[in-house]
């Protein structure tokens, strides 16, 4: 297994924070997070584009270029691969792996399961060293129906792990873990859902933070501006210094390699 895959089979589940730029990823790595994911919502929002609309392929590759050589294991949120064509998704995966990504997250958007399975198989063939986390949106966009069948199809297509965002019921999570027979299950953390220790007890092997950190950071920035406008000093919070953030800087890399 790769070092990133190993983290899904360690004693504790992989807690994967999701970054949105070079500084946020490096700041997380500096706190001891060996692996960092990206969040498609933040990538889209930064570009003024909608999330989940296959509109941010270029921006996603640029972020992978920025982070691929960073001292961390990088998992890229690639929505549905930005295409319905498995060959095009495979080419994206090949480029991400060449840029240094360790993993890719691919979502089905409740589209045809066989099409998503074909994407997974194509990615495995094009980039064998890339950890494929296959996401189903049965709970994110639906009522949970057909979850087990979809996950089974994705595992048979070659997915290394599976992701079910929106699922928070402990009994349903435990049942999925039993049915996966050792394939790592990824759950999206929510403040109102099970805690990380509880998810670990249920057998979850990866816990993603998704867009939570980005949304919290954006909210904190707006709140600070409002407090200053009202004549108050901003509330207490961890704010890195100018010099600390400068240390995350990197040299320009020249032309894009794709």
N, C-alpha and C positions, 0 to 999 in steps of 0.2 A: 504494500500500500504506500501511497505518497504520505508526506508529513501531514498534509491537510486531511486526508482520509483518516489517518491515525487519530486525529482529534475527535472523530465521531465514535471512536471505540475505546476512549480512555475511561478512567474511573468516574470522572464527572462529565456531565454533558457539555458540549461546546456552547458557550455563551458568545454569540456572534453579534457585536455591535455593528451598525451600518453607518458608514461615513458618506459624505457628499462632496468632498474635495480633498486636496492633498493635505492641508493643515488638519482637518478633522481626523483623517486616517492616521496621520503621524502622531497626533495628540493621544489618540486611543492606544496606538502601539506603545507609546512611551509609558503608559500606565500598565503595561504587561499583557495586553490583549495580543496573542500571537497571530490571530486571524481576524480580519475585518472584511465585512461585506460592503457593497454599495447599495444605495436605495434609489430605485428608479423614480420615485416621486420627486426627490430633491433634484436629481439630474434634469428631469423635465421642467420642474418649477424654475430652476436657475436659467433655463433657456426660454422661458415663457411658453412652454409647450405642454400639452396634456399628457398625463401619465397613462400607460396602458394602451396607447394608440399607435404604437410602432413608429413613433416620430423622432426618437432620440438615438438612433444607431450611431451616428457620427459623434454625438456628445458622450455616449457610453464608451466608445473606442478611445476618445481623447482622455477620459478619466482613467481608463485602464493603462494607457500610455504613461500618464502621470504617476500612477501608483504601482505599476508592475515591477519596478526596480526598488521599491521601498522595502524596508526591513520588516515585512509582515507577509502573511499568507492572504492572498486576495481572492475573494469570491465575488463575481460580478452578477448583479441583477440585470438580466437581459430581457425582461418581459417575456414575450413568446418567441424571442429570437429575431424580432423585427421583420418576420416574413413567414408566409405559410409554406414556402418551398424548403423542404428539408436540406437540400444542397446549399441553399443560401445561408441557412442557419448553421450548417456545418462549417462553411467558410468563415462566418463570424467567430465561431468557437476556435477555429484554427488560429485566427488573428489574435484573439484574446490570449490563447495559450502562448503564442509567440511573444506577446507583450509581457508575459510573466504571471498571468492569472493562474490560480490554483484550482478554482472552481467556477461553475456557472450555474445560475438559477434560471430555470425555464418554466414559465407558467402556461397552463392550458387554456385559461380564459373561458372554460366550459365549452371550448370547441370540440370537434371530433377527437375522441381518445386515440383512434388509430393514426390520425395525423400527428398528434403530439408524440406518440410512440415512434413514428418514423423520424421525427426530428431528433429524438434522443438517440436512436440507433445511428443516425448520420453523424451526430456529434461524437459519439463514442468511436466511430471509425476514423474521423478526421483528426481528433485530438485525444488519443487514448489516455494521456496523463491528466486530463482535466476531470475533476470531480463533478459529476452531473447531479444536481439536486432538482428533482422533478416535482413541480408544484401543481396541485390540482385546486381549482377554485370552487369546489362543490360547497364548501361552507362560506367562503368569502363572497360568492355571488349567488349562491343557492341555499337549499335547505339540507345539504349533506347527502342527498341521494346519489348513489352510484360511486361513492368514494372508494370503497374497497376494490371494485372492479377496475376503476381507472388506475389506481395505484399498482395493482397487479400487472396491468398492461405495461406500465412504465418501467416497473422492475424487470419484467421479461425483456423489454427493449434494451436494457442495460443501465438504467439509472442506478447510481451508487446510493442515493438517499432520496427520501420523499418528503414533501412539505405540504402541510394542510393548514394554511392561515385561516383564522376565523373559528377554528375549533377550540373550545375551551372547557367542554364538559369532561371531567376526569374519567368517568366510566367509558365514554366513547374513545377517549385517548388511549386508555388501557387496552380496550378491545382492539384498536388498530395496531398497537404495539405487538400484541399477541399474534395477530394475523400476518404481520410483516416478517416474522421468523428471523429476526436479527438485522433486517435492513433498517438503517437509522431513520427515525422519524423526527422531523423538524416541525416545531410549533412556534407560532408568532406570539411573543410575550405581549400581554396587555396589563396595565395596572389593575384592572378589575378581574383579571383571570387568575389561574393558579400561579403561585410563586415558582421561582426557578427550582428550589429544593423539592417542592411538590411535583413539578414536572419530572424531575430526576427520579423520584420515587415511582412515578407511573411508567418509567422506561423510556422517556423522551431522550434522544441523544444529541439534539441540537436545538437551541433556543435563539431565535433571531429577534432583534429589536426593531427591524423594519425602518419606517420613517419616524419613529418616536423621538429619537435624539434630535433629528433635524427640526421637527415641529416644536419640540421644547426649546431649542436654541432660538428659533425664529420668534416664538412667543416671548422669551426672555428679552430679546433685543427690542421688540416693540414696547414691552412693559417698561424697560429702562428709559426709552425715549419719552414715554408718557410721563414718567415720574420726574424727569429732568425738566420737561416742559411745564409741569405743575409747580416747579420751584423746589422740588425735593431731591435729595441725592438718591441715586438708584439703589435698590435693595441689595443686600449682601448676596454674593454669589461668587463662584470661582471664575475669575476673569484672568486669563493668561496675560502676561505683560507683552508689550510691543517686542521686547528683545527675545522673549521666549518664542513667539510666533515667527520672528525673523529666522530663528535657527531651523525652522522647518523648510526654509527656502531651498530651491534647487536651481541648477543652471538650465538654460534653454536647451532643448534636445535637437533642434534643427527640424527638418521636414518630417512629416508624418510617414510612418513606414507601411502605409497601405494605400 
